[in-house]
Amino acid sequence: MKTIYTNPNLRLTVLTAGVLAMLATYSTVQAADAVDAGDSSVAAAGSVVITGQRSSLRNAIAAQEKADNIVSVISSDDIGGLPDKNAAEALARLPGVSVQRDQGEGRYVSVRGLGPDLNAVTINGALVPSPESGRRAVALDVLPAGLIRTLEVSKTLTPDHDANSLGGTVEVKTLTGFDLPGKLLSATIGASRDQNLGKTSPNGSVLFADRFLDGKLGVAGGVSYEKREFASDNAETGGAWEDGKLAGLELRDYQPTRERRAAALNLDYHADTASKYFLRSFISDFSDDEVRDRLTISNVAGGALTEGKTDSVRGERRLRQRKYTQTISSVVLGTEQKWDRWKLDVNGGASRSKDDAPESINDARFRGSKDFAGVGFSGTEIPRLIAPEALYAAANYKLNSIALQQGYAKDKENHVQFDLARKFELGEGSATLKFGAKTSSREKTNDKEAWSYSAKQIGSASTAMSDYVTADQLDYKLGRIGNAINPAAIRTLVAGLKRDGARVVVDSTVDDYRMNEDIDAAYVQNSYDIDAWHLLAGVRAERTRFDAAGSRVDEESGAIAAVKRDRSYTNWLPALQSRYDVDAKTSVRAAWTHSVVRANFDQLAPGVSQASDTEATIGNPDLAPLKSTNLDLGIERVLGDDGSLSAYVFHKDIKNFTYTTNLAGSGQWAGYTSAITYANGDKASVKGIELAYTQPLRMLPAPFNRLIVGANGSLTRSDANVARYDLDAKRMRSRSIHLPGQSDRVMNLMLGYEQGPVSARVAVNYKSQYLLEMGDDILDAAQDRIVDAQKQVDFSLSYQLSKQVQVNFEAANLNNEKYYVYLGSKAYNAQYEQYGRTYKLSLKVSLF
């Protein structure tokens, strides 16, 4: 039988052409006098009226136009209609926003070249604390897109906003009972299929909204559930290359199962137009149950392998099996009161997040009974093993060690705030004076436990790997690993082991901490409207009180001592924003603002690990917060009712950029050979340009007048100085780097089509290479881990079978994009991972 090979890009082109041809065929049989309602498609009597992409664009443009500051908005006008799995992937469609993916799924967002830890996330106005132990970044894959009403990214901050974001603040708003003209009750059920694993997983959601008590009480909410079983294949060297020779290689097979459960309930009581009360509540639960099976090659007899040649190596089979659950919850209670020219807003809220990781198999390691001869590799970007059958046979391995680990992190935030505003008439213009205050308290805690067993500590139990594997070979598409290690068999073995003497004191102590961060803020601002001008000026003051408690651990003696630190500081943050309306469709904006972001919790943690008299790893609770002075200038034009064109330039000067460094040989670490800690850099800067264009192409002849096009992109440049003490030169040395996570080029392209009951979209997301992290020697650029450019193509199609029933189809990662990391030269692998495509089919039923 003859094998036919096809190009994935050709397949995509054919698919797109086929879909558009189908849509064109459909449109020719529509009534010639179909009425274009902008947010609906209205044909002859009996046709279906739907809201869709045009309506969402119109609402997003309206929100951006009326904002005091510079924002980018995504509106889900048809409720639950965002064609993305989660909030992170939806946000990646906005200009200046890029997404960092984990196992192929969008997880964290970067805004204008600044990493996830330098941005803030709020849900219905309440700060979302991070469930991860050491970070401020919020993994937005915990928020299913189906429960989101709008997503807003504030790129410039007014004084009445928290000043805790350098790139942008992501505001998530959920549905309220007053967002719709009538009642809503809809249910969606579907299934997704992962191409790599070949398994199908369920998903579903229910959304409702209605008004009671003569329309004064609005109730809205929903529940959502998604399960996804998938797989990824990984070939990783960690950059173990020297002169083209390879010193080590890992082949990893990942099989995660992820579940997302979320619920939202919003209550709004409008006693009258001057008195409103609300309750916003949200909870999201995300679990990741992962099995990672790997084959590791190390200890090459000749030091390193030359491509195409073989040598003797150490072979190890290793298993990691862990499950963690991240939960985020938020409750906000507030009121809005109006009288005469006054308006008072008061609200208080509590947010909680936690990361619960019960006891996991962190590393069950089986080592070859002896070194394996005749092992080599081919290829440098995706190294493929050349090996004898003996390397894959479980009978040739014995248990070497087992490491166990568990952890629990919690982040709590409470706040109370008020905002009072009064309108004035000033000559030919009007002004609004606004002032307010906010107090918030945040507590971050982390507790970790670790145990380690050598083969000698397991007693009379079998150490033969053949007793701990299944009969199935791992489905590993980048080569071969061998039979799958059975996690249940390892857990059965561990259950009979004693914990006495197995606890790893350093790992179980040095990462434990408690930190409190209390912020009291007050602001005053005044906005002024005269003729075509809208001006806003004000200042915000934030007083921060910080205290931390951790431990200093001496690894040699086992001695543990408490470490505590506290301090306070005040930041003054002036702001000036302006908008000039050139005409009814065109406006020019400018902004001068200030913002401040505190260092990550793992950097501030006061723990000290003293490995020896000359080696230490030190947290730094004295780190200064990052401060940024921001300049923005841009122009926006509305095209028709639901199109827009915009261009912005921006510049950020950042002080106290934080990074990892080695201070050995300097100051109090003069006698050390290694003193790894965190430090503030002198300065950093980010500058760039953002361009965006979206428009329905009504001017084209039918059927192409139903096309919707969108394109946005950003060109960004960043520079930061990092330094360490040079023991040989006996002085500090520095170099300039790009900010981690910053891509020079980010681009989104979208082609949509709406006609009658049909709505379709092809979307392309691209970002250029970026710095992932620096190596052990931060002055050596050759050790930098660089993530290669990524491009992902997604497709969605919906068909309204009737007024109540809609069928949706989605295809993610159609071009089967890979994740590739390299050190120094792109030709040499540090990490290569592939995920395959994911297809999703769902049915949405709307009863009201």
Summary of the structure (lengths in Angstrom):
residues: 848
radius of gyration: 28.5
end to end distance: 54.4
largest distance: 91.9
contacts: 2989
relative contact order: 0.12
helix: 11%
strand: 59%
